[in-house]
């Protein structure tokens, strides 16, 4: 007997999911967490290089100061900011469960704060690329 999917159910063939803001918040939180972990690993390696091979460490710093490095630093800052704001959103909803009915509004508010804080910071980080 073949079980047909319920209406609106995610299936492999439809390649869709109707999770909404909660699912996106969960996915972005996990992705930003992995990105932060990768940065910490890279940071430990480059600090280790400063003692083991100072010349290679200087080369790594040159990469960090390059336009690609600045874009990476901006993406890292975005991951840190999103992860922190979403973590605060989770704390608020765990502390006051009645607020879960407003999870969309809280998520939208956290994105507004993300843009208000993140855009000026990104500008400052990326400004040297444009000669500023």
HUGIMO-V807884 format. One record per residue. N is the residue number from 1. RES is the residue in three letters. SS is DSSP state (hx for helix, st for strand, lp for the rest). Layout:
N & RES & SS
N & RES & SS
//
This chain:
1 & UNK & lp
2 & UNK & lp
3 & UNK & lp
4 & UNK & lp
5 & UNK & lp
6 & UNK & lp
7 & UNK & lp
8 & UNK & lp
9 & UNK & lp
10 & UNK & lp
11 & UNK & lp
12 & UNK & lp
13 & UNK & lp
14 & UNK & lp
15 & UNK & lp
16 & UNK & lp
17 & UNK & lp
18 & UNK & lp
19 & UNK & lp
20 & UNK & hx
21 & UNK & hx
22 & UNK & hx
23 & UNK & hx
24 & UNK & hx
25 & UNK & hx
26 & UNK & hx
27 & UNK & hx
28 & UNK & hx
29 & UNK & hx
30 & UNK & hx
31 & UNK & hx
32 & UNK & hx
33 & UNK & hx
34 & UNK & hx
35 & UNK & hx
36 & UNK & hx
37 & UNK & hx
38 & UNK & hx
39 & UNK & hx
40 & UNK & hx
41 & UNK & hx
42 & UNK & hx
43 & UNK & hx
44 & UNK & hx
45 & UNK & hx
46 & UNK & hx
47 & UNK & hx
48 & UNK & hx
49 & UNK & hx
50 & UNK & hx
51 & UNK & hx
52 & UNK & hx
53 & UNK & lp
54 & UNK & hx
55 & UNK & hx
56 & UNK & hx
57 & UNK & hx
58 & UNK & hx
59 & UNK & hx
60 & UNK & hx
61 & UNK & hx
62 & UNK & hx
63 & UNK & hx
64 & UNK & hx
65 & UNK & hx
66 & UNK & lp
67 & UNK & hx
68 & UNK & hx
69 & UNK & hx
70 & UNK & hx
71 & UNK & hx
72 & UNK & hx
73 & UNK & hx
74 & UNK & hx
75 & UNK & hx
76 & UNK & hx
77 & UNK & hx
78 & UNK & hx
79 & UNK & hx
80 & UNK & hx
81 & UNK & hx
82 & UNK & hx
83 & UNK & hx
84 & UNK & hx
85 & UNK & hx
86 & UNK & hx
87 & UNK & hx
88 & UNK & hx
89 & UNK & hx
90 & UNK & hx
91 & UNK & hx
92 & UNK & hx
93 & UNK & hx
94 & UNK & hx
95 & UNK & hx
96 & UNK & lp
97 & UNK & hx
98 & UNK & hx
99 & UNK & hx
100 & UNK & hx
101 & UNK & hx
102 & UNK & hx
103 & UNK & hx
104 & UNK & hx
105 & UNK & hx
106 & UNK & hx
107 & UNK & hx
108 & UNK & hx
109 & UNK & hx
110 & UNK & hx
111 & UNK & hx
112 & UNK & hx
113 & UNK & hx
114 & UNK & hx
115 & UNK & hx
116 & UNK & hx
117 & UNK & hx
118 & UNK & hx
119 & UNK & hx
120 & UNK & hx
121 & UNK & hx
122 & UNK & hx
123 & UNK & hx
124 & UNK & hx
125 & UNK & hx
126 & UNK & hx
127 & UNK & hx
128 & UNK & hx
129 & UNK & hx
130 & UNK & hx
131 & UNK & lp
132 & UNK & lp
//
